[in-house]
Amino acid sequence: MTANDRTKSTGSTDRTGSTSSAGTPGRPLTGRRPLAIVAAAAALAATALTATPAQARPAHASPPTALYTPPANPDAGRQILDLVRHRKLADAAGVLAMTATPQAVWYGGGTPDEVRASVRQTVVDAARHHALPVLALYDIPGRDCSQYSAGGAADTPQYEAWIDAVRAGIGSLPATVVLEPDSLALLPSDCGQDDARGSRTAERYTEIHYAVDALEPLAGTKVYLDAGHSGWHSVNDIVPRLLAGGVGDATGFFLNVSNYRSDSELAWYGKLISSCLSYVSAGGAAADCPNQWWAVNDAQAWLDAHVHAAPSAMKHFVTDTSRNGQGPWTPPSGVYSDPQDWCNPPGRGTGARPTLDTGDPLADAELWVKIPGESDGQCTRGTPGPNDPERGYQDPPAGKWFPQQALELVHNADPRLVP
């Protein structure tokens, strides 16, 4: 999935999964609800192990108002069954509720024919349930600076063929596209992968803009570009990157994929980016815009004086709230040379439930893009490893199910996942 698990203060990222620390002990329920929870947990676990998208039916004519829930990671189902067997029914119910929450479907490889067929299966199944699928596309060449979630297409022509296949898979059915997490916030020039002429960074912008031009014109598709998060790039830095990537032709941008910043912080950051994009489109300079580190009153006064577009005329954003219920992790001072606060940080919890009704005229959705319970990678925090020193054991590879973290996310969820 995505490298955005990092705070990017170190210039690195993790795209595919997240994990947490060693799980807390399960809390068996008393005799009031066990049978109901056992039945529900077992049913979800069985579904997670066997589910495939349903056969096609005609899509509804009206736009979907609910978000799509894909089949769960099969290892989540196995964890639920194991918790039930050990009578840890509250934990089983929590993991069940987490996996049954609408989440993104990630695409990060495969041949064009494979990705076309898989995307088609997803959008058809979502349309059958009158739900909006969120597609996280993650195949950009040089993905994750060739680190934890290395991979992606071999070159620009291969990537363009892959995007063409995604377009064919979506067709005219509704879809929200989260386009290439970390692709703009983590450019080749940021991680020493570029040449003296900046050729690879220029190619990155070309690839992203190609995807925008291919997907945004589809009848039911909205495309959002990577803007990192509020603890990484300043508004003044990320706005030129968005523009170079083609945000002018996209619906907007996304924030916080696989990261942990708080909702209020992200909403303010998103407003500042949208406002700066509007200001630049009217002839202003991104360097003049207020950023997230300005005093709020000063920044708002600047916006009032310089940005006069209606929200409907500005670029909108979506936010990943999948694991930010407890906000970001603050590493212990002076302990680690590279604390990797983006990488399986301890004590985190799931955040606000996915919704298309945010109450913010610039925010189109709160989404669970990163799949809660999947590892961010094998974090060593500047130590020789291989153990994660915050946990005392080795984390799973990026994107693999991390049972201990799954329980942490359930136990620390805000709002709670189960009563």
ZAMARGU-4260 file (C-alpha; in steps of 0.2 Angstrom, whole numbers, plus 5000, padded with zeros to 4 digits):
<rodrens>
0) 5000/5000/5000 | 5009/5016/5004 | 5024/5024/5011 | 5015/5038/5018 | 5016/5030/5035
5) 5031/5041/5038 | 5031/5058/5044 | 5044/5062/5031 | 5054/5072/5043 | 5068/5060/5038
10) 5064/5060/5020 | 5058/5042/5019 | 5041/5034/5018 | 5032/5018/5019 | 5017/5014/5008
15) 5009/4998/5012 | 5004/4994/5029 | 5004/4999/5046 | 5007/4990/5062 | 5008/4994/5080
20) 5016/4987/5096 | 5014/4972/5105 | 4995/4969/5107 | 4987/4971/5124 | 4979/4956/5132
25) 4962/4951/5126 | 4947/4956/5137 | 4934/4942/5137 | 4916/4947/5139 | 4905/4942/5153
30) 4890/4931/5149 | 4879/4944/5141 | 4884/4945/5123 | 4896/4930/5119 | 4885/4920/5107
35) 4881/4935/5097 | 4899/4941/5095 | 4905/4923/5092 | 4893/4921/5078 | 4897/4938/5070
40) 4915/4936/5072 | 4915/4919/5065 | 4904/4925/5050 | 4916/4939/5046 | 4931/4928/5048
45) 4924/4916/5036 | 4919/4929/5024 | 4937/4937/5025 | 4944/4920/5020 | 4933/4916/5006
50) 4924/4932/5000 | 4925/4938/4982 | 4916/4952/4974 | 4898/4948/4968 | 4893/4946/4951
55) 4888/4962/4941 | 4871/4970/4942 | 4866/4986/4934 | 4872/5001/4943 | 4860/5014/4951
60) 4858/5029/4941 | 4860/5041/4956 | 4877/5044/4963 | 4882/5033/4978 | 4880/5040/4995
65) 4889/5026/5005 | 4907/5020/5004 | 4912/5003/4998 | 4919/4990/5010 | 4930/4977/5001
70) 4933/4959/5007 | 4945/4960/5022 | 4963/4954/5023 | 4962/4935/5025 | 4974/4936/5040
75) 4962/4947/5049 | 4949/4934/5047 | 4961/4921/5055 | 4965/4933/5069 | 4946/4935/5073
80) 4944/4916/5073 | 4959/4914/5084 | 4952/4927/5096 | 4935/4918/5097 | 4944/4902/5101
85) 4953/4909/5115 | 4937/4918/5121 | 4943/4935/5119 | 4927/4940/5112 | 4928/4959/5114
90) 4944/4959/5104 | 4936/4948/5091 | 4922/4960/5090 | 4934/4975/5089 | 4944/4968/5075
95) 4928/4963/5066 | 4921/4981/5067 | 4938/4987/5060 | 4938/4976/5045 | 4920/4979/5042
100) 4923/4998/5040 | 4924/5005/5022 | 4942/5005/5016 | 4952/5008/5000 | 4956/4995/4988
105) 4975/4996/4984 | 4982/4992/4967 | 5001/4992/4965 | 5007/4981/4951 | 5001/4967/4940
110) 5000/4967/4921 | 4988/4979/4912 | 4976/4964/4909 | 4976/4959/4927 | 4973/4977/4934
115) 4960/4980/4922 | 4950/4965/4927 | 4953/4968/4945 | 4948/4986/4945 | 4932/4981/4935
120) 4927/4968/4947 | 4929/4981/4962 | 4919/4995/4953 | 4905/4983/4948 | 4904/4975/4965
125) 4903/4993/4973 | 4890/4998/4960 | 4880/4983/4964 | 4879/4989/4982 | 4876/5007/4977
130) 4893/5011/4986 | 4908/5022/4981 | 4924/5013/4979 | 4940/5021/4984 | 4955/5015/4973
135) 4972/5019/4980 | 4984/5017/4965 | 5002/5013/4969 | 5013/5009/4954 | 5023/5024/4951
140) 5041/5021/4945 | 5053/5022/4959 | 5040/5020/4972 | 5044/5024/4990 | 5062/5029/4985
145) 5065/5010/4983 | 5064/5008/5001 | 5051/4998/5012 | 5037/4997/4998 | 5049/4998/4983
150) 5042/4992/4967 | 5031/5000/4954 | 5032/5001/4935 | 5049/5000/4927 | 5047/5016/4917
155) 5035/5029/4911 | 5028/5019/4896 | 5024/5004/4907 | 5016/5015/4920 | 5005/5024/4906
160) 5000/5007/4900 | 4995/5002/4918 | 4985/5018/4920 | 4976/5015/4904 | 4971/4998/4910
165) 4964/5006/4926 | 4954/5018/4916 | 4947/5004/4906 | 4943/4995/4922 | 4933/5009/4929
170) 4924/5014/4913 | 4909/5024/4917 | 4906/5018/4935 | 4909/5029/4950 | 4926/5029/4959
175) 4937/5040/4969 | 4955/5038/4965 | 4969/5042/4978 | 4983/5043/4965 | 5000/5037/4970
180) 5003/5041/4989 | 5020/5049/4992 | 5023/5052/4973 | 5023/5071/4975 | 5028/5073/4993
185) 5043/5061/4990 | 5050/5065/4973 | 5066/5057/4966 | 5075/5073/4970 | 5071/5071/4988
190) 5079/5054/4990 | 5095/5056/4979 | 5087/5046/4964 | 5088/5060/4952 | 5102/5066/4940
195) 5109/5083/4939 | 5096/5089/4926 | 5082/5083/4937 | 5076/5071/4923 | 5068/5058/4935
200) 5058/5071/4945 | 5052/5078/4928 | 5046/5061/4923 | 5037/5059/4939 | 5027/5075/4936
205) 5024/5069/4918 | 5017/5052/4925 | 5006/5059/4938 | 4999/5072/4925 | 4996/5058/4913
210) 4986/5048/4926 | 4975/5064/4930 | 4972/5067/4911 | 4967/5048/4909 | 4956/5046/4924
215) 4948/5063/4929 | 4938/5064/4913 | 4929/5048/4916 | 4910/5050/4920 | 4910/5045/4938
220) 4928/5047/4943 | 4936/5060/4955 | 4955/5060/4956 | 4965/5067/4971 | 4984/5070/4971
225) 4997/5068/4985 | 5000/5082/4997 | 5008/5073/5011 | 5002/5079/5028 | 5004/5094/5039
230) 5019/5088/5048 | 5030/5086/5032 | 5030/5099/5018 | 5025/5117/5020 | 5011/5124/5010
235) 5023/5134/5000 | 5033/5119/4995 | 5018/5107/4992 | 5008/5119/4981 | 5021/5120/4967
240) 5022/5101/4967 | 5003/5099/4966 | 5003/5111/4951 | 5017/5102/4942 | 5008/5086/4944
245) 4992/5092/4936 | 4981/5097/4951 | 4973/5110/4940 | 4965/5096/4930 | 4960/5085/4945
250) 4947/5086/4958 | 4960/5090/4972 | 4972/5082/4984 | 4973/5070/4998 | 4981/5071/5015
255) 4988/5060/5028 | 4988/5043/5019 | 4996/5030/5031 | 5000/5044/5044 | 4994/5050/5060
260) 4991/5069/5061 | 4975/5075/5070 | 4959/5079/5061 | 4959/5098/5066 | 4977/5100/5060
265) 4974/5092/5043 | 4958/5102/5040 | 4968/5118/5043 | 4982/5112/5032 | 4970/5107/5018
270) 4961/5124/5019 | 4978/5133/5017 | 4983/5122/5002 | 4966/5125/4994 | 4967/5143/4997
275) 4985/5145/4991 | 4981/5135/4975 | 4967/5147/4972 | 4978/5162/4975 | 4992/5155/4963
280) 4978/5152/4949 | 4974/5170/4950 | 4992/5175/4947 | 5000/5175/4965 | 5015/5166/4971
285) 5015/5151/4982 | 5030/5158/4992 | 5018/5172/4998 | 5005/5160/5005 | 5003/5157/5024
290) 5008/5140/5029 | 5004/5128/5043 | 5016/5136/5055 | 5010/5154/5054 | 4999/5160/5069
295) 4981/5155/5064 | 4974/5173/5066 | 4988/5180/5055 | 4985/5166/5042 | 4966/5169/5042
300) 4968/5188/5040 | 4979/5184/5025 | 4967/5173/5017 | 4953/5185/5020 | 4963/5199/5011
305) 4969/5188/4997 | 4958/5173/4993 | 4940/5177/4987 | 4935/5162/4978 | 4920/5152/4984
310) 4924/5134/4991 | 4915/5127/4976 | 4927/5135/4964 | 4942/5129/4974 | 4952/5112/4974
315) 4945/5100/4987 | 4953/5087/4998 | 4951/5070/5006 | 4959/5064/5022 | 4964/5047/5028
320) 4958/5045/5046 | 4961/5026/5047 | 4974/5027/5061 | 4975/5045/5068 | 4963/5043/5082
325) 4977/5046/5095 | 4986/5058/5084 | 5005/5057/5080 | 5017/5047/5091 | 5031/5058/5100
330) 5046/5047/5101 | 5057/5047/5117 | 5069/5061/5116 | 5087/5057/5112 | 5084/5038/5111
335) 5084/5034/5092 | 5095/5042/5079 | 5080/5039/5067 | 5064/5037/5077 | 5054/5033/5061
340) 5038/5040/5069 | 5028/5036/5054 | 5033/5017/5055 | 5022/5006/5066 | 5021/5019/5080
345) 5015/5012/5097 | 4999/5017/5105 | 4989/5023/5090 | 4971/5020/5087 | 4958/5020/5072
350) 4951/5037/5069 | 4935/5045/5063 | 4924/5033/5053 | 4924/5036/5034 | 4911/5048/5027
355) 4906/5058/5012 | 4897/5071/5024 | 4911/5080/5032 | 4903/5097/5036 | 4918/5106/5028
360) 4915/5114/5011 | 4932/5110/5005 | 4933/5092/5012 | 4925/5079/5001 | 4927/5064/5012
365) 4936/5057/5027 | 4942/5040/5022 | 4951/5024/5028 | 4964/5023/5014 | 4978/5014/5024
370) 4972/4997/5029 | 4972/4997/5048 | 4981/4982/5054 | 4993/4980/5040 | 5012/4984/5044
375) 5021/4999/5038 | 5037/4989/5037 | 5051/4982/5047 | 5055/4997/5058 | 5072/4998/5066
380) 5073/5016/5071 | 5091/5019/5067 | 5097/5003/5077 | 5105/4988/5069 | 5089/4978/5070
385) 5081/4967/5065 | 5070/4970/5080 | 5059/4985/5082 | 5066/4992/5098 | 5049/4999/5103
390) 5042/4982/5102 | 5056/4970/5106 | 5052/4959/5091 | 5053/4961/5072 | 5039/4969/5063
395) 5031/4961/5048 | 5035/4967/5031 | 5026/4982/5024 | 5008/4977/5020 | 5007/4961/5030
400) 4994/4959/5043 | 5001/4964/5060 | 4990/4956/5074 | 4998/4965/5088 | 4995/4982/5080
405) 4978/4977/5075 | 4973/4975/5093 | 4982/4992/5098 | 4971/5001/5085 | 4956/4993/5092
410) 4960/4996/5110 | 4965/5015/5106 | 4951/5019/5094 | 4943/5036/5095 | 4929/5035/5092
415) 4927/5017/5099 | 4924/5003/5087 | 4912/4994/5098 | 4902/4999/5113
</rodrens>
